[in-house]
Amino acid sequence: MSLIVDNKSAVTQNLLEQLQKGSGKIAFIPDAEIISAIRHLENKGIPNNKHEDYKYCNIEAVLRKEFKSVEQSFNELTNADIAPLKLEEAINLVVVNGNYNESLSEKIIVKGLTVKSLKDISSSQKTLLSSQAKSDTDALIALNTAFSNNGLFLDMEKGNVIPMPIHVIYVNSGNTEIVVNTRNFIHIQANAEVTLVESFFNTGSSKVFSNFVSEKFVGENAKLNCFTFQNEGPLSYSVNTNQVKVNKYSTYSNTTTTLGGELVRNNHNVELAASNCEVHLNGLFITKGTQQVDNHTLIDHQMPNCESNELYKGIAKDKSVGTFNGKIFVRKDAQKTNAYQSSKNILMSDDATINTKPQLEIYADDVKCSHGTSTGKIDTEALFYLKARGIGEESARKLLLQAFAQELIDKIEIPSLQERVLHLFEKTL
C-alpha cells in the first residue's frame, strides 16, 4: 500500500512513512477502511493546540520533538517480567507492544468467556470492529486503524457473570524509540456482568508513544465495571481512547487512576444509546515535574430516563499540568435525564497548572443537570489544625492530600489493586 501524504504536514508524513516500514497487512481491518483512515489523517494531520479538543495537549509537538526516528525495535518479555504486574485475584491477560500474547496470559477456564487475538476472530465479529471508534472523528483513531497491532477481542456470552476480575496488562518494551498502536474490542452481551481492569506499563529503555483505542459494547441489562491504572513512567507518551456504547437497562462504570507517564491523554467517550441506562466516570491523577495529564470526556445522552455521574480529582506539583475537559450532551429525545459532573483540584506549587472546562449542552427541557469545578491550594486552616496537634507539616500535607483522594481510591473494589494504587500514590506524594 502506497502512502500519498499532504506535504503541509511534515510530522504526519514522517510518522506514516516510518510506521509503514514496520507494518504488514492488517488481516482484521479491510483495505478500504485502512485507506479511508489514512486519507482522514492526511486531511486533518496530527492534533496540535490549534485543534480545540487538543488545546492543552499538543500531540504534534511531542512527535516532532521526541519521535523524529521510529525504529520499532522491541525487547522480548518473559513470565518473570510479567509476574510483578499481575493481580492475585484476577484472570491476567497480557498484551505486549500492542499484540495479545497468549503464552504470557493465563488460561481461560471460565465458562462463557472468549478471548482471542483480533486476527483470529470470526467474520461476524469483524463487523463489530470500528463500529464505535470511527476514523473520521479523530486523527489518532485513524492512525490506530491504519497501523493497528494484533490486540485482543474479549467476548462475554449472554447471561454469564464472571466471579473474578479480568486483568488486561498492556506493557510496552522498546529498546529504541517506538510507536505502538494497541487495539481491542470488549463485547459484553445481554444480561452479562464482568469487572475489567486495564493496567498500562512501560518496561522498555527508550521512549514510547502509545496510541490505544478500545471499543466497548455493553448489551441490554448488562454490567461492565472497569478500572484503569496508568503507571507508564517518564519515557512514556500516550493517548488512550475509550469508545463505549451502553444499551437499555445496562450500567457502565470506569475509574481511571493516573500516576505515571510524561504525557497522558485520556479520551473517554460514552454513548447512552437506549433508555434506562446509567454511566459513572471517575478519575484521579497526580502530576509532578513537567508531566502532563489531560482527561477529556464526552457523555452523550440520546434517550430518556438515563443517568450519568462524573467525578475527577487532580493534584499538580512542580511545573506539571493537569486538564479536565468534560462535556455532557443531552439530545432532544433524552427527557428525564439526570447528569452530574464535578472536577476538584489541588495545586501544590505556584508553577503548577490546572485547566478545567466542564460543559453542558442540553436540548431537552425535562432534565436535572449540573456541573462544577474548584481549584485551589491545601486548606490552610486544616493544615494548622493538624500541626497544632503535633503532626509535622510534611505529614499533615500528606494526610490532607490522601483524604482528598481517598473518595476515589475507595471506589477501587479490588483489594490488591487498591493497595497498589494507595502505595504508589503515597510514594508519589
C-alpha positions in Angstrom: 0.0 0.0 0.0 1.5 3.3 -1.0 1.0 6.5 1.0 0.4 9.9 -0.5 0.6 12.4 2.3 -0.1 16.1 2.3 3.2 17.8 2.3 1.9 20.6 4.5 2.0 18.1 7.4 5.7 17.1 7.7 5.1 15.4 11.1 2.2 13.3 9.7 4.2 12.3 6.6 7.3 11.3 8.6 5.2 9.3 11.0 3.3 7.4 8.3 6.4 6.6 6.3 8.2 5.3 9.4 5.2 3.2 10.5 4.7 1.8 7.1 8.3 0.4 7.1 7.5 -1.8 10.1 3.9 -2.8 9.3 2.5 -5.7 7.3 -1.1 -6.1 6.1 -3.6 -6.0 9.0 -5.8 -9.0 8.4 -8.7 -8.0 10.5 -9.2 -4.5 9.1 -10.3 -4.2 5.4 -8.1 -2.3 3.0 -10.8 0.2 2.2 -11.1 1.1 5.9 -7.3 1.5 6.2 -7.2 3.7 3.1 -10.1 5.8 4.5 -8.3 6.2 7.8 -5.0 7.3 6.1 -6.9 9.8 4.0 -8.5 11.3 7.1 -5.1 11.5 8.7 -3.7 13.3 5.6 -6.5 15.9 5.7 -6.6 16.6 9.4 -3.0 15.9 10.5 -1.8 15.0 14.0 -3.6 17.2 16.5 -1.9 20.3 17.9 -3.0 23.1 20.1 -4.9 24.7 17.3 -7.4 21.9 17.5 -10.0 22.9 20.1 -10.2 19.4 21.6 -6.4 19.3 22.0 -5.9 22.9 23.1 -3.8 21.9 26.1 -2.3 18.8 24.7 -0.1 19.3 21.6 0.5 15.8 20.2 2.1 17.0 17.0 4.8 18.9 19.0 5.5 15.8 21.1 6.0 13.6 17.9 8.1 16.3 16.3 10.4 16.7 19.3 10.6 13.2 20.8 9.9 10.8 17.9 11.9 12.0 14.9 13.0 8.5 14.2 11.0 5.3 14.9 13.0 2.1 14.6 10.3 -0.2 16.1 12.8 -2.5 17.9 11.4 -4.4 20.9 12.7 -6.4 23.9 11.2 -9.8 24.4 9.4 -10.4 27.8 9.2 -13.5 29.9 6.8 -14.7 32.6 9.3 -13.4 35.2 8.9 -9.9 33.7 5.2 -10.0 33.8 4.7 -11.6 37.3 5.1 -8.4 39.3 2.5 -6.7 37.2 -0.3 -9.3 37.8 -3.1 -9.1 40.3 -3.6 -12.2 42.5 -7.4 -12.4 42.5 -7.8 -11.9 38.7 -7.6 -13.6 35.4 -4.4 -12.0 33.9 -4.2 -11.4 30.2 -1.1 -9.8 28.6 -0.8 -7.5 25.6 2.9 -6.8 24.7 3.7 -3.9 22.4 0.1 -3.9 21.1 -0.1 -7.7 20.4 -2.1 -10.2 22.5 0.4 -12.7 24.0 -1.3 -15.9 24.7 1.8 -17.6 26.1 2.2 -14.9 28.8 -1.5 -14.9 29.6 -3.3 -17.2 32.0 -5.6 -19.9 30.6 -9.3 -19.1 30.4 -11.2 -21.6 32.5 -14.4 -19.5 32.9 -17.5 -20.6 31.1 -18.9 -18.1 28.7 -15.7 -16.0 28.3 -13.9 -16.0 25.0 -10.6 -14.2 24.4 -8.9 -14.2 21.0 -6.4 -12.1 19.1 -8.0 -9.8 16.6 -6.7 -11.8 13.6 -8.4 -14.9 14.9 -12.0 -13.5 15.2 -14.8 -14.7 13.0 -16.3 -12.8 10.1 -19.3 -11.7 12.1 -17.1 -10.5 14.9 -15.0 -8.5 12.4 -18.1 -6.4 11.6 -18.1 -5.1 15.1 -14.6 -3.6 14.8 -14.7 0.2 14.2 -18.5 0.2 14.9 -17.8 2.7 17.7 -14.3 4.1 17.0 -14.8 6.0 13.8 -11.7 7.1 11.9 -13.3 10.3 10.7 -13.9 11.5 14.3 -10.3 11.7 15.5 -7.0 11.6 13.7 -5.4 9.4 16.4 -8.2 6.8 15.9 -7.4 7.0 12.2 -3.8 6.4 12.9 -4.6 3.4 15.1 -7.0 2.0 12.4 -4.3 2.2 9.7 -1.5 0.7 11.8 -3.2 -1.3 14.5 -1.3 -4.2 16.1 -2.9 -7.6 16.8 -4.7 -6.8 20.0 -7.4 -8.8 21.8 -11.1 -9.5 21.4 -13.0 -10.2 24.6 -16.5 -11.6 24.4 -18.7 -12.3 27.4 -21.6 -14.5 26.4 -25.3 -13.7 27.1 -26.4 -14.1 30.7 -22.9 -15.0 32.2 -21.5 -13.5 35.3 -17.7 -13.7 35.8 -16.9 -14.3 39.5 -13.5 -12.8 39.4 -12.0 -9.7 37.6 -10.3 -9.9 34.2 -7.0 -8.0 34.3 -5.5 -6.9 31.0 -1.9 -5.9 31.3 -0.7 -3.6 28.5 3.1 -3.4 28.5 5.5 -1.8 26.1 9.1 -2.9 25.9 11.1 -1.0 23.3 14.9 -0.6 23.2 14.6 2.2 20.6 12.0 4.9 20.1 8.8 3.2 19.2 5.2 3.9 18.3 2.6 1.3 19.4 -1.0 1.2 18.2 -2.9 -1.0 20.5 -6.5 -2.0 19.7 -9.1 -4.1 21.5 -12.9 -4.8 21.4 -14.8 -5.7 24.6 -18.2 -7.2 23.9 -20.5 -7.7 26.9 -23.7 -9.4 25.7 -27.1 -9.0 27.2 -27.6 -9.8 30.9 -23.8 -10.5 31.4 -21.7 -9.0 34.1 -18.0 -8.6 34.4 -15.3 -6.5 36.1 -12.4 -5.4 33.9 -9.0 -4.0 35.0 -6.8 -2.4 32.4 -3.2 -1.6 33.5 -0.6 0.2 31.5 3.2 -0.2 32.0 6.4 0.6 30.2 9.4 -1.7 30.9 11.5 -0.5 27.9 14.6 1.6 28.0 13.6 4.1 25.3 10.7 6.5 24.7 7.4 5.1 23.5 4.4 6.8 22.0 1.3 4.6 22.8 -1.9 5.2 20.8 -4.5 3.0 22.4 -8.1 2.5 21.2 -10.7 0.4 23.0 -14.2 -0.2 21.8 -16.6 -1.4 24.5 -20.1 -2.6 23.8 -22.4 -3.1 26.8 -25.5 -5.2 25.9 -29.0 -4.9 27.3 -29.3 -5.3 31.0 -25.5 -5.9 31.2 -23.0 -4.5 33.6 -19.4 -3.6 32.9 -17.3 -2.3 35.8 -13.9 -1.0 34.7 -10.8 0.1 36.5 -7.9 1.8 34.5 -4.5 2.0 36.1 -1.8 4.1 34.3 1.8 4.0 35.6 4.0 4.1 32.5 6.9 6.2 33.7 8.8 9.2 32.4 9.6 7.7 29.0 6.0 7.2 28.0 3.7 9.4 25.9 0.3 8.0 25.5 -3.2 8.7 24.1 -5.9 6.4 25.4 -9.3 6.4 23.7 -12.3 4.6 25.0 -15.4 4.5 22.8 -18.3 3.0 24.7 -21.9 2.2 23.8 -24.3 1.5 26.6 -27.7 -0.2 25.9 -31.1 -0.4 27.7 -31.1 -1.1 31.4 -27.3 -1.5 31.4 -24.6 0.0 33.6 -21.1 1.1 32.7 -18.6 2.5 35.2 -14.9 3.4 35.0 -12.4 4.6 37.5 -9.1 5.9 36.0 -6.1 6.4 38.1 -3.1 8.1 36.5 0.2 8.0 38.5 2.8 7.9 35.7 3.6 8.9 32.2 5.3 12.1 30.8 2.2 12.9 28.8 -1.1 11.1 29.2 -4.2 12.0 27.2 -7.4 10.1 28.1 -10.4 10.4 25.7 -13.4 8.7 27.2 -16.5 8.9 25.0 -19.7 7.2 26.2 -22.9 6.9 24.2 -26.1 6.2 26.1 -27.9 4.7 23.2 -31.1 3.4 24.9 -33.4 4.3 27.7 -32.9 3.5 31.4 -29.2 3.0 31.4 -26.5 4.6 33.6 -22.9 5.6 33.4 -20.3 6.5 36.1 -16.9 8.0 35.2 -14.3 8.7 37.9 -10.7 9.9 37.6 -7.8 10.6 39.9 -4.4 11.9 38.8 -1.3 13.3 40.4 1.3 15.1 38.3 4.9 16.2 39.1 8.0 17.5 37.3 7.0 18.5 33.8 4.4 15.8 33.5 1.1 16.5 31.7 -2.2 14.6 32.2 -5.3 15.5 30.1 -8.7 13.9 30.8 -11.2 14.6 28.0 -14.7 13.1 28.4 -17.9 13.1 26.4 -21.2 11.6 27.7 -23.8 11.6 25.0 -27.4 11.2 26.4 -29.5 10.1 23.4 -32.6 8.5 25.0 -34.8 9.2 28.1 -34.6 8.1 31.7 -30.8 7.8 31.9 -28.3 8.9 34.5 -24.6 9.8 34.4 -22.2 10.9 37.1 -18.7 12.2 36.8 -16.1 12.9 39.5 -12.5 13.8 38.6 -9.8 14.9 41.1 -6.3 16.1 40.4 -3.2 17.1 42.3 -0.5 19.1 40.4 3.1 19.6 41.7 6.2 21.3 40.5 5.7 22.6 36.9 3.3 19.9 35.8 -0.1 20.4 34.0 -3.4 18.8 34.6 -6.5 19.2 32.5 -10.1 18.1 32.8 -12.4 18.8 29.8 -15.8 17.2 30.2 -18.9 17.6 28.1 -22.4 16.3 28.9 -24.5 16.3 25.7 -28.3 15.9 26.2 -30.2 15.3 23.0 -33.8 16.4 22.3 -35.2 12.8 23.0 -33.3 12.4 26.2 -36.0 13.6 28.6 -35.9 12.7 32.3 -32.1 12.8 32.2 -30.1 13.1 35.4 -26.5 14.2 34.8 -23.9 15.4 37.2 -20.3 16.5 36.7 -17.6 17.6 39.1 -13.9 18.5 38.9 -11.8 19.2 42.0 -8.1 20.0 42.0 -5.3 21.0 44.3 -2.2 23.0 43.2 1.0 22.2 45.2 3.2 24.9 43.7 2.9 28.3 42.1 4.3 26.9 38.8 1.8 24.0 38.5 -1.3 24.5 36.2 -4.8 23.0 36.2 -7.1 23.6 33.3 -10.8 22.7 33.8 -13.7 23.1 31.4 -16.9 21.4 32.4 -19.6 21.8 29.8 -23.4 21.1 29.4 -25.1 21.1 26.0 -28.8 20.4 26.6 -31.6 20.2 24.0 -34.3 18.5 26.3 -36.5 20.5 28.7 -37.2 18.0 31.4 -33.8 17.2 32.9 -31.7 17.6 36.0 -28.1 18.5 35.1 -25.3 20.2 37.0 -21.6 20.7 36.8 -19.0 22.4 38.9 -15.3 22.8 39.3 -12.9 24.0 42.0 -9.1 24.5 42.0 -7.1 25.8 45.0 -4.3 25.0 47.4 -4.3 22.9 50.6 -6.7 24.2 53.2 -4.5 26.3 55.5 -7.0 26.0 58.4 -7.0 22.2 58.2 -3.2 22.2 58.0 -2.9 24.5 61.0 -5.3 22.2 62.9 -3.2 19.1 62.3 0.1 20.9 63.1 -1.4 22.2 66.3 -1.9 18.6 67.4 1.8 17.7 67.0 1.7 16.5 63.4 4.7 17.7 61.3 3.9 19.9 58.3 5.0 17.3 55.7 3.0 14.6 57.3 0.0 16.9 57.7 0.1 17.8 54.0 0.2 14.1 53.1 -2.7 13.3 55.3 -4.8 16.1 53.7 -3.9 15.0 50.2 -4.7 11.4 50.9 -8.0 12.4 52.4 -8.7 14.4 49.2 -8.0 11.4 47.1 -9.5 8.7 49.3 -13.0 9.0 47.9 -11.8 7.8 44.5 -9.3 5.2 45.9 -12.2 3.7 47.8 -14.1 3.2 44.5 -11.5 0.6 43.5 -13.2 -2.6 44.6 -10.3 -5.0 44.0 -8.2 -5.2 47.2 -4.8 -5.9 45.6 -5.3 -3.1 43.0 -6.4 -0.6 45.7 -3.4 -1.5 47.7 -1.1 -1.0 44.7 -2.7 2.4 43.9 -2.5 3.6 47.5 1.2 2.6 47.8 2.2 4.4 44.6 0.0 7.4 45.5 1.8 7.8 48.8 5.2 7.2 47.2 4.4 10.0 44.6 3.5 12.4 47.4 
